[in-house]
Amino acid sequence: MPNRKPGLRFPVFSWLHNKVHGKPALVVEVAQTGDLTPLSEIHHAGFSNGWSDGELEKMLAGPGYSCLVARREGGGTKPPLGFVIIRSVLDEAEVITIAVNPGARRGGIARYLMEESIRRLQSDRIKTLFLEVAEGNEAAKSLYAGLGFSQISDRRGYYPSKGTGETTAANALVMKRDLG
């Protein structure tokens, strides 16, 4: 049995938990071309410099990029609730972005996407996963710490200001998780 971090659940357990507690089950699957416009809308809702569907399409056509989407049970017939883009090179990977529809936040979708991404990366024998998170994003930092990530560095002025009139950019924390 693989060595798992405390609190890390396999997707089937999340699915069963949702079924037992009456919540609609989530499905995580590879993004399709028809998902690009809703993914762009979700990204724009979460980031001041959200990506267009054309930018997403160009990125995902690049080597090593993959995108997983979360939907309610029913798969491709349901609109995306959130997505994660990962880039893999050799035995390392990086979370490029993760975003959840604002109306679906605080429902475990980001955790579910990250757990499924980690499971797939481990299956692909990726050894290390990196990500950056805004220093002030307490919810995301808590999620990543709960998934076994630890801070290894920071990047000063990494994220542009979000239209708040601030002239300084937000710092990013660089986090890492060993996948085995």
BELKA-V430425 format. One line per field, one symbol per residue. ss: DSSP state (H for helix, E for strand, - for the rest). A space follows every 50 residues. Layout:
ss->???
This chain:
ss->----------HHHHHHHHHH-----EEEEE--HHHHHHHHHHHHHH---- --HHHHHHHH----EEEEEEEE--HHH----EEEEEEEE--EEEEEEEEE -HHH----HHHHHHHHHHHHHHH----EEEEEEE---HHHHHHHHH---E EEEEEEEEE----------EEEEEEEEE--
